[in-house]
């Protein structure tokens, strides 16, 4: 029973060593990169002009797109005719 406990203790120490080493390497690399000559102020070279953004690119519709649009327009027209017919057949409210 004592051997299993010591093995677990050794494993946890080894894992702690790996974590501490990774932390040290990460901090060292971050410090080194922050001191490199290319990142003196951290600001972009040009100012950002928010009103000069490019438009969202769109693709030109193909034949299938046109067919779908025609179907949708036809369905809308049918629904509008059905609604108009339904509205003309309703009795007027008597008040």
N, C-alpha and C positions, 0 to 999 in steps of 0.2 A: 504494500500500500504506500509506503514511503517513496518508492521509486517512481510511481505514477505522479505523485505530487511534485517531485523534483523535476520530472520531465515537463510537466505543465508549467512550472515556474521558469524553466530554461526557455521554453517556447515563448512565453509571454515576454521575457526579457529580450529575446531575439526580435520579436515583433515590435517592441518598444524601440529598440535600436534602429530598426528599419524606418519607422515612422519619424524618429528624431533626425535621422540622416536625410530623409526626403525633405523634411521641413527646412533643414539647414541649407540644402542645395537650392531649394525654391527661394528662400530669402536671399541667399547669395546671388543667385541669377537675377532676381528682381533688382537688387541694389546695383549690380553691374550694368544691367540694361538701363537703369535710370541715370547712370553717370556716363553713358556713351555719348559721343559728341553729336550724334544726329538728333537727339531729343532734348535740346537745351531748354526750350520753353514749353513744349507740348502743344503749341497752337498751330493751326493749319497755315499754310503759306498764303492762301488767298482768303478773303472774306467770303462768306456764304451769302449769296443774294437769293433770298427765298422767293422773290417774285419772278425769277428767271429760271424756274424749273421746267424741264421738258414735259411735254404732254404724254399721256399714257398711250403706248402704241396700240393700234387696233389693226386687225387683219381685214382684208377686203372680203366681202361676202361671196360665197361660191354658189353654184346652182342649187345645192341642197338647202342652203340657207334661204335662198329666194323661195323655194318650194314651201318650206316651213312657214315663212312669213305670209305667203299667199293663203295657206291653209288657215293660219291664225286669223287673218283678216276676214276670210270667208266665214269662219265660226263666229267671230265677233258680229259680223253683219247679220247672220242667222239669229243670234241671240237678241240683237237689237230689234229685229223684225218681230220675233216672238214676244218680246216685252211690249212692244208697241201694240201688237194685236191684243195682248192680255189687258193692257191698260184701256183700250177702247171698249172692251166687253164688260168692264166693271161698271156696276150701277153707281150713279152719283150719290154722294152723301146727302141725305135729307136732314135738314136741320131745324 
